[in-house]
């Protein structure tokens, strides 16, 4: 054996046993021009060691060498492989060109494994690129049968997995999962090489996660990762790392999850744009939940540049920034362009959260009702998955809290808490406990509410979920929060009582209370307490508070007989206490009360700082400076013309 051929012979032997790094080094050290078969194997070694540009160049050379030698099947095989390479990079026109080349080459050839691989590729394109489920199912069947006739077990298993994914997309969930389990079990038992086995695992795991079957996803993820960990390679295992990162995030191991996602992005940066984009989206989710909003935005932006729409994460990021309108607009646009039910289901829970924050309970209800329909359509074994059921219960809990139906909210949120706990998802469990604690507080069960909030706080702190922990501390009265406060008061109530008498005054006051409370709640506010002749209310935003104030004055003006009411509005820092006597305290509350005292009959007075940055849809008086009792510094206020 000559010195020139020795490295090539050793490279072939290394490739045969899957030692791809060694094979690549030996091929690179070899001398002379390689034959077509060796070019193909050298390309595989480059691919497995993370050198996609070199792998593509070698495969193009192999295609030319097979063509020159008259080996049509070899040339077609390279054309199909190159179609996959370019598709992964997002070069769809080039990918289509290579696929058309393979079709031409195989048109007059006797049946061979390459024909089955071509049909498999066409089926995958019909499923994922075109969304043509009927054609995809037909092509997967044809690929499976042909692969069986030519003895191509790998293509058979991939076709079986593709057929399972198609069945799930068509709503035949149990049949689809059975096919995926069969394909994955066969792949695990060694009936195909690592590349095909990895693809089968990816199809299976992504389907399980889409269906909320995290138990099954976790089992197959562990199996896939054992295989990936045995391979001393780069590139393809990155796909497995994405699934591992998702599983770790769900289980609450966020540090390891982010490390896996970064490793996946590094390994796949040249291989597969869509999977790399998913890795950056996963990083964005982790950062957002930690409270690193700038870092999350950067990750979402990268995911978007790589072709992955960053929803619903980006909308929830906007919500966390307080940009409710932007959050609602971006997610509504995304839903308008999304038809796939499972893809919509990933967005709808965020739609509910954002709609509730915007005070649009009707839209939140519509989104939750759609969630119910989708979840019912994708049952496994006749039952909803725990994760899907918990997601629906969280959504109803948010809505019922907004509607002040404390009993209903508590029932839903207890179920959500228990279901997420059974799934083994600590962050989702903590979110359910936080909302449950809030509902219990509002109902008046201070002890139970505090217990749930303490549990949520401990979980958030352990995870490093800063926003959740801050909200839990706020509800426990341990941190100041910025709110907009509104005070109302009936002017000259004592004179009215003396004029009307007890009975007429009681009826007038009852009607007044009904109208005022309705306007507060309809604007998305919270009645903190009544103050004898008036109300103390809290709002998320200044606009909501002013809308409520205007609504109150207009509603009272429409009554035949109604008392004159003065209203004051101010946004500022305050502390919240829970329990039956839920209340706010602090400087922001005291300023709001003093601003209310400045108003006359039928007036709305607002501190000027509350209106900073707010586009007014109402006329305002010229600002004036007023001294407030108990405060050294004067405050600038304006009067709202509500008529």
C-alpha positions in Angstrom: 0.0 0.0 0.0 1.4 3.4 -1.0 1.8 6.2 1.4 -0.6 8.2 -0.7 -3.5 5.8 -0.3 -2.8 4.8 3.4 -4.6 7.8 4.9 -7.5 7.3 2.6 -7.9 3.7 3.6 -7.6 4.6 7.2 -10.2 7.4 6.7 -12.6 4.9 5.1 -12.2 2.6 8.1 -12.7 5.4 10.6 -15.9 6.5 8.8 -17.2 3.0 8.8 -17.1 2.9 12.6 -18.5 6.4 13.0 -15.2 8.1 14.1 -16.0 11.2 12.1 -13.3 13.5 13.5 -10.6 11.0 12.8 -12.0 10.3 9.4 -12.0 14.0 8.5 -8.4 14.5 9.7 -7.3 11.4 7.7 -9.1 12.5 4.5 -7.6 16.0 4.9 -4.2 14.5 5.2 -4.6 12.3 2.1 -2.9 13.1 -1.1 -4.2 13.0 -4.7 -7.6 13.3 -6.2 -10.4 11.4 -4.4 -12.9 9.1 -6.2 -16.6 9.9 -6.1 -17.3 7.5 -3.2 -14.5 9.0 -1.1 -15.6 12.5 -1.8 -19.1 11.5 -0.5 -17.6 10.0 2.7 -15.2 13.0 3.1 -18.3 15.3 2.8 -20.1 13.2 5.5 -17.1 13.6 7.8 -17.0 17.3 7.2 -20.7 17.5 7.9 -20.6 15.6 11.1 -17.7 17.8 12.4 -19.5 21.0 11.8 -18.0 22.1 8.5 -21.1 22.6 6.3 -19.5 24.8 3.7 -16.8 22.3 3.1 -19.4 19.4 3.2 -21.5 21.2 0.5 -18.4 21.8 -1.7 -17.3 18.2 -1.4 -20.9 16.9 -2.2 -21.0 19.1 -5.3 -17.6 17.6 -6.3 -19.0 14.1 -5.6 -22.1 14.9 -7.7 -19.8 15.9 -10.6 -17.6 12.8 -10.1 -20.6 10.4 -10.1 -22.0 12.1 -13.2 -18.7 11.8 -15.0 -18.5 8.2 -14.1 -22.0 7.5 -15.4 -23.2 6.6 -11.9 -26.7 8.2 -12.1 -27.9 6.8 -8.7 -24.8 8.3 -7.0 -25.4 11.6 -8.6 -29.1 11.6 -7.7 -28.2 10.7 -4.1 -25.9 13.7 -3.9 -28.5 15.9 -5.4 -31.0 14.9 -2.8 -28.5 15.4 0.0 -27.6 18.9 -1.3 -31.3 19.7 -1.5 -31.5 19.0 2.3 -28.3 21.0 2.9 -29.5 24.1 1.2 -33.1 23.9 2.6 -31.6 23.8 6.1 -29.8 27.0 5.2 -32.9 28.7 4.0 -31.7 28.7 0.3 -35.0 27.3 -0.9 -34.5 28.1 -4.6 -31.2 26.3 -4.7 -32.7 23.4 -2.7 -35.5 23.2 -5.2 -33.0 23.1 -8.1 -31.2 20.2 -6.6 -34.4 18.3 -6.0 -35.5 18.9 -9.6 -32.1 17.5 -10.7 -32.7 14.4 -8.6 -36.1 13.9 -10.1 -34.7 14.2 -13.6 -31.9 11.7 -12.9 -34.2 9.1 -11.4 -37.0 9.4 -13.9 -35.7 6.5 -16.1 -33.7 4.5 -13.5 -34.8 1.1 -12.1 -36.3 1.3 -8.6 -33.6 2.0 -6.0 -33.2 3.4 -2.5 -32.7 6.9 -4.1 -36.3 6.8 -5.4 -37.6 6.2 -1.9 -35.5 9.0 -0.5 -36.7 11.4 -3.2 -40.4 10.6 -2.3 -39.6 11.0 1.4 -38.1 14.5 0.6 -41.2 15.4 -1.4 -43.4 14.3 1.4 -41.6 16.4 4.0 -41.9 19.4 1.7 -45.6 18.8 1.2 -46.1 18.5 5.0 -44.0 21.4 6.3 -43.5 23.8 3.4 -46.9 23.4 1.7 -49.2 22.2 4.5 -50.8 19.7 2.0 -51.6 16.9 4.5 -53.4 14.7 2.0 -50.5 14.8 -0.4 -47.9 14.4 2.4 -49.7 11.3 3.7 -49.8 9.8 0.2 -46.1 10.4 -0.4 -45.1 9.1 3.0 -47.0 5.9 2.3 -45.4 5.6 -1.2 -41.9 6.2 0.3 -42.5 3.6 3.0 -43.6 0.9 0.6 -40.9 1.6 -1.9 -38.2 1.7 0.8 -39.5 -1.7 2.0 -39.1 -3.1 -1.5 -35.5 -1.9 -1.9 -34.4 -2.7 1.6 -33.9 0.9 2.8 -34.9 0.6 6.5 -33.8 4.2 7.4 -36.1 5.7 4.8 -38.9 3.5 6.1 -38.6 4.7 9.6 -38.4 8.4 8.5 -41.5 7.9 6.4 -43.3 6.2 9.4 -42.4 9.2 11.6 -43.5 11.6 8.9 -46.8 9.8 8.6 -47.3 10.0 12.3 -46.7 13.8 12.3 -49.1 14.2 9.4 -51.8 12.2 11.3 -51.4 14.5 14.3 -51.7 17.7 12.2 -54.8 16.2 10.7 -56.3 15.7 14.2 -55.8 11.9 14.5 -53.6 12.3 17.6 -53.7 8.7 19.0 -52.8 7.2 15.6 -50.1 9.7 15.0 -48.4 9.1 18.4 -48.6 5.4 17.9 -46.7 5.7 14.6 -44.1 8.0 16.1 -43.6 5.7 19.1 -43.1 2.8 16.7 -40.6 4.7 14.5 -38.7 6.0 17.5 -38.5 2.6 19.2 -37.2 1.0 16.0 -34.6 3.8 15.6 -33.5 3.4 19.2 -33.0 -0.4 18.7 -30.3 0.3 16.1 -32.3 -0.3 12.9 -30.8 2.9 11.3 -27.9 5.2 11.5 -27.5 8.1 13.9 -28.6 10.7 11.4 -31.9 9.0 10.5 -32.4 8.1 14.2 -31.9 11.7 15.2 -34.4 12.9 12.7 -37.0 10.4 13.9 -36.5 11.5 17.5 -36.8 15.2 16.6 -40.1 14.6 14.8 -41.4 12.7 17.7 -40.2 15.0 20.5 -41.5 18.2 18.7 -44.9 16.5 18.2 -45.1 15.6 21.8 -44.3 19.1 22.9 -46.8 20.6 20.5 -49.4 18.3 22.1 -48.5 19.2 25.6 -47.5 15.6 26.3 -44.4 16.5 28.2 -44.0 13.2 29.9 -43.6 11.4 26.5 -41.4 14.2 25.2 -39.1 13.9 28.2 -38.8 10.1 27.7 -37.8 10.4 24.1 -35.6 13.4 24.8 -33.6 11.3 27.2 -33.3 8.5 24.7 -32.2 10.9 21.9 -29.7 12.7 24.2 -28.1 9.4 25.1 -27.5 8.8 21.5 -26.2 12.3 20.9 -23.9 12.1 23.8 -22.3 9.0 22.4 -21.4 10.8 19.2 -18.1 12.7 19.1 -19.6 15.1 16.5 -20.9 18.6 16.0 -23.9 19.8 14.1 -26.8 17.4 14.2 -26.7 16.9 18.0 -27.6 20.6 18.2 -31.2 19.7 17.3 -31.2 17.3 20.3 -29.9 20.1 22.5 -32.8 22.4 21.6 -35.2 19.7 22.8 -33.1 19.2 25.9 -33.1 23.0 26.6 -36.9 23.1 26.3 -37.2 20.2 28.7 -34.8 21.7 31.2 -36.6 25.0 31.1 -39.9 23.3 31.9 -38.3 21.4 34.8 -36.9 24.6 36.2 -33.2 24.0 35.5 -32.8 27.4 33.7 -29.0 27.6 33.9 -28.5 24.3 32.1 -31.3 25.1 29.7 -29.6 28.3 28.6 -26.2 26.5 28.2 -27.8 23.8 26.0 -29.6 26.4 23.9 -26.4 28.4 23.3 -24.5 25.2 22.5 -27.2 24.3 20.0 -27.0 27.7 18.3 -23.3 27.4 18.0 -23.4 23.9 16.6 -26.2 24.7 14.2 -25.3 28.2 13.0 -24.4 26.9 9.6 -26.5 23.8 9.4 -30.2 24.7 10.0 -31.5 28.3 10.2 -34.9 27.2 11.5 -33.6 25.1 14.3 -30.9 27.8 15.2 -33.8 30.3 15.3 -35.6 28.1 17.7 -32.6 28.1 19.9 -32.4 31.8 20.0 -36.2 32.0 20.7 -35.6 29.6 23.7 -32.8 31.9 25.0 -35.3 34.8 24.7 -37.9 33.0 26.7 -35.4 32.2 29.5 -34.2 35.8 29.6 -37.7 37.3 29.6 -38.8 35.0 32.5 -35.7 36.1 34.4 -36.5 39.8 33.8 -33.6 40.4 31.4 -35.8 42.3 28.9 -32.9 43.8 26.9 -31.3 40.4 26.5 -34.6 38.8 25.6 -35.2 41.4 22.9 -31.8 40.7 21.4 -32.5 37.0 21.3 -35.9 37.4 19.8 -34.5 39.8 17.2 -31.9 37.2 16.2 -34.6 34.5 16.0 -36.7 36.7 13.8 -33.7 37.4 11.5 -33.2 33.7 11.1 -36.9 33.2 10.1 -38.6 32.3 13.4 -41.5 34.6 14.3 -40.7 35.6 17.9 -44.3 35.2 19.2 -45.8 35.0 21.7 -42.6 35.8 23.6 -42.1 39.2 22.0 -45.7 40.3 22.8 -45.2 39.2 26.4 -42.0 41.2 26.5 -43.9 44.3 25.4 -46.4 43.6 28.1 -43.6 43.4 30.7 -42.4 46.8 29.4 -45.9 48.2 30.1 -46.6 48.6 26.3 -50.0 46.9 26.4 -51.1 48.4 23.1 -48.0 47.2 21.3 -48.3 43.8 22.8 -51.9 43.4 21.8 -51.2 44.6 18.2 -48.3 42.4 17.6 -49.9 39.2 18.9 -53.2 40.0 17.1 -51.3 40.3 13.9 -49.5 37.1 14.5 -52.8 35.2 15.2 -54.4 36.7 12.1 -51.6 35.1 10.0 -51.6 31.7 11.8 -54.0 29.0 10.8 -52.5 25.8 12.3 -54.4 25.0 15.5 -51.5 23.9 17.5 -49.5 27.0 16.5 -52.4 29.2 17.5 -52.6 27.3 20.8 -49.1 28.4 21.6 -50.1 32.1 21.2 -53.6 32.2 22.7 -52.6 32.0 26.4 -50.5 35.2 25.8 -53.5 36.7 24.0 -55.6 36.1 27.1 -53.1 37.6 29.5 -52.6 40.7 27.3 -56.3 41.2 26.6 -57.0 41.1 30.4 -54.3 43.6 31.0 -55.9 45.8 28.3 -59.3 45.5 30.0 -60.8 43.6 27.0 -62.3 40.7 28.9 -64.5 39.9 25.9 -61.4 39.3 23.7 -59.9 37.2 26.5 -63.0 35.1 26.7 -63.0 34.5 22.9 -59.4 33.4 23.0 -60.0 31.0 25.9 -63.0 29.5 24.2 -60.9 28.9 21.1 -58.3 27.3 23.3 -60.9 25.0 24.7 -61.9 23.9 21.2 -58.3 23.2 20.1 -57.5 21.3 23.3 -60.6 19.2 23.0 -59.7 18.4 19.3 -56.2 17.1 20.3 -57.0 14.7 23.2 -54.7 11.8 23.8 -56.5 8.6 24.7 -59.7 10.5 25.0 -58.3 12.9 27.6 -56.8 16.3 27.6 -53.1 16.4 28.4 -52.4 17.9 31.9 -50.4 20.8 30.4 -53.2 21.8 28.0 -55.8 21.5 30.7 -53.7 23.6 33.1 -53.2 26.2 30.4 -56.9 26.5 29.9 -57.6 26.7 33.6 -55.0 29.5 34.0 -56.7 31.5 31.2 -60.1 31.1 32.9 -58.6 32.1 36.2 -57.2 35.3 34.7 -60.6 36.2 33.2 -62.6 35.4 36.4 -60.3 37.5 38.5 -60.9 40.4 36.0 -64.7 39.8 36.4 -64.3 39.6 40.2 -65.7 36.1 40.4 -63.4 35.0 43.2 -64.9 31.6 43.8 -64.8 30.7 40.1 -61.2 31.9 39.8 -60.1 30.0 42.8 -61.6 26.7 41.5 -59.8 27.1 38.1 -56.5 28.2 39.6 -56.4 25.4 42.1 -56.8 22.9 39.3 -54.1 24.7 37.2 -51.7 24.6 40.2 -52.2 20.9 40.8 -51.9 20.0 37.1 -48.7 22.0 36.5 -47.3 20.5 39.7 -48.0 17.0 38.4 -46.4 17.9 35.1 -43.3 18.9 37.0 -43.2 22.6 35.8 -42.1 24.8 38.7 -42.4 28.2 36.9 -45.9 27.4 35.6 -46.9 26.1 39.0 -45.7 29.3 40.7 -47.6 31.4 38.2 -50.8 29.5 39.0 -50.1 29.9 42.8 -49.5 33.6 42.4 -52.9 34.1 40.7 -54.5 31.8 43.2 -53.1 33.8 46.1 -54.4 37.0 44.5 -57.9 35.5 44.1 -57.9 34.2 47.7 -56.8 37.7 49.0 -59.6 39.4 47.1 -62.1 36.8 48.4 -61.0 37.7 51.9 -59.1 34.5 52.8 -55.9 36.2 54.0 -54.2 33.2 55.4 -54.7 30.9 52.4 -53.8 33.7 50.0 -50.5 34.4 51.9 -49.7 30.7 51.9 -50.0 30.5 48.1 -48.1 33.7 47.5 -45.3 32.6 49.8 -45.0 29.4 47.9 -45.0 31.2 44.6 -42.3 33.7 45.9 -40.0 30.8 47.0 -40.3 29.1 43.7 -39.7 32.3 41.7 -36.6 33.1 43.8 -35.2 29.6 43.4 -35.7 29.8 39.6 -34.3 33.4 39.4 -37.6 34.6 37.9 -37.3 38.2 39.0 -40.6 39.5 37.5 -42.6 36.8 39.2 -40.8 37.3 42.5 -41.4 41.0 42.4 -45.1 40.5 41.8 -45.4 38.1 44.6 -43.6 40.5 47.0 -46.0 43.2 45.8 -49.0 41.2 46.6 -47.5 40.2 50.0 -47.1 43.9 50.7 -43.3 43.8 50.7 -42.5 46.1 47.9 -43.7 49.4 46.6 -45.6 49.4 43.3 -46.7 52.2 41.0 -50.4 52.4 40.6 -52.9 55.0 39.6 -55.4 55.9 42.4 -58.8 57.4 42.2 -60.9 58.9 45.0 -64.5 59.9 44.7 -66.6 61.9 47.2 -70.2 63.1 47.3 -70.3 66.9 47.7 -72.5 68.2 50.6 -73.7 64.8 51.5 -74.8 65.9 55.0 -77.1 68.6 53.5 -78.5 66.0 51.0 -79.3 63.6 53.8 -81.1 66.3 55.8 -83.1 67.4 52.7 -84.1 63.9 51.4 -84.5 62.0 54.7 -83.1 58.6 55.5 -85.1 56.4 53.1 -84.7 58.6 50.0 -81.0 59.2 50.8 -80.5 55.4 51.1 -82.0 54.8 47.7 -80.0 57.6 46.1 -76.8 56.4 47.7 -77.4 52.8 46.6 -77.9 54.0 43.0 -74.8 56.2 43.2 -72.7 53.2 44.5 -74.0 51.0 41.7 -73.1 53.5 39.0 -69.7 54.4 40.4 -68.6 50.8 41.0 -69.7 49.7 37.5 -67.6 52.4 35.8 -64.5 51.5 37.9 -64.8 47.8 37.1 -65.6 48.4 33.4 -62.5 50.5 33.1 -60.4 47.6 34.5 -60.0 49.1 38.0 -60.2 47.6 41.4 -62.4 48.9 44.1 -60.1 49.0 47.1 -62.8 50.1 49.5 -65.7 52.5 50.0 -65.2 55.6 52.1 -68.7 56.3 53.4 -69.8 58.7 50.6 -67.3 57.7 48.0 -64.9 55.1 46.6 -61.1 54.5 46.7 -60.0 52.6 43.5 -56.8 51.4 42.0 -55.8 51.1 38.3 -52.9 49.7 36.3 -52.7 52.8 34.1 -53.6 56.5 34.3 -55.7 56.2 31.2 -57.9 53.6 32.7 -58.4 55.7 35.9 -59.3 58.8 33.9 -61.7 56.8 31.7 -63.4 55.6 34.8 -63.6 59.2 36.3 -65.1 60.5 33.1 -67.5 57.6 32.9 -68.6 58.2 36.5 -69.4 61.9 35.9 -71.3 61.1 32.7 -73.3 58.3 34.2 -74.4 60.4 37.2 -75.2 63.3 34.8 -77.7 61.1 32.9 -79.6 60.3 36.1 -82.8 62.3 36.9 -81.6 62.9 40.4 -78.0 62.3 41.4 -75.5 63.8 43.9 -72.7 65.9 42.8 -69.4 64.1 43.0 -65.8 65.3 43.1 -63.0 63.0 41.8 -59.2 63.1 42.2 -56.6 61.0 40.3 -52.9 60.5 40.9 -50.3 58.0 39.9 -47.6 57.1 42.4 -45.8 54.6 44.6 -47.7 52.6 47.2 -47.6 49.5 49.3 -50.3 46.9 49.1 -51.5 44.7 51.9 -53.6 41.6 51.4 -56.4 39.8 53.1 -60.0 40.7 53.8 -59.0 44.4 54.3 -56.9 44.6 51.1 -55.6 48.1 50.9 -52.9 50.4 49.7 -50.8 52.8 51.7 -48.0 55.2 51.2 -47.3 58.6 49.7 -49.1 57.9 46.4 -52.4 57.2 48.1 -52.2 60.3 50.3 -51.4 62.5 47.4 -54.4 61.1 45.4 -56.7 61.8 48.4 -55.5 65.4 48.7 -55.9 65.9 45.0 -59.4 64.7 45.2 -60.1 67.2 48.0 -59.2 70.0 45.6 -62.1 69.2 43.3 -65.4 70.9 43.3 -68.8 69.6 42.6 -68.8 67.7 39.3 -65.1 68.1 38.8 -62.2 65.7 38.0 -58.8 66.9 39.2 -55.6 65.1 38.1 -52.0 65.7 39.1 -50.1 66.9 36.1 -47.4 64.2 36.5 -50.0 61.5 36.1 -50.7 62.7 32.6 -47.0 62.8 31.5 -46.6 60.9 28.3 -50.3 60.2 28.0 -52.1 61.2 24.8 -55.2 62.9 26.1 -58.6 62.2 24.4 -60.2 64.9 26.6 -59.9 68.6 27.2 -57.8 69.8 30.1 -57.6 73.1 31.9 -54.4 75.1 32.2 -52.2 73.7 34.9 -52.3 75.3 38.3 -50.1 74.8 41.4 -51.7 73.7 44.7 -50.4 73.2 48.2 -51.4 69.9 49.7 -52.0 69.4 53.4 -49.2 67.5 55.0 -46.8 67.9 52.0 -44.0 70.4 51.8 -43.8 70.7 48.1 -46.8 72.0 46.0 -48.3 69.9 43.2 -49.3 70.9 39.7 -52.8 69.8 38.8 -55.3 70.1 35.9 -59.0 69.7 35.6 -60.5 67.3 33.1 -63.5 68.6 31.0 -65.6 65.5 30.8 -68.8 67.1 29.3 
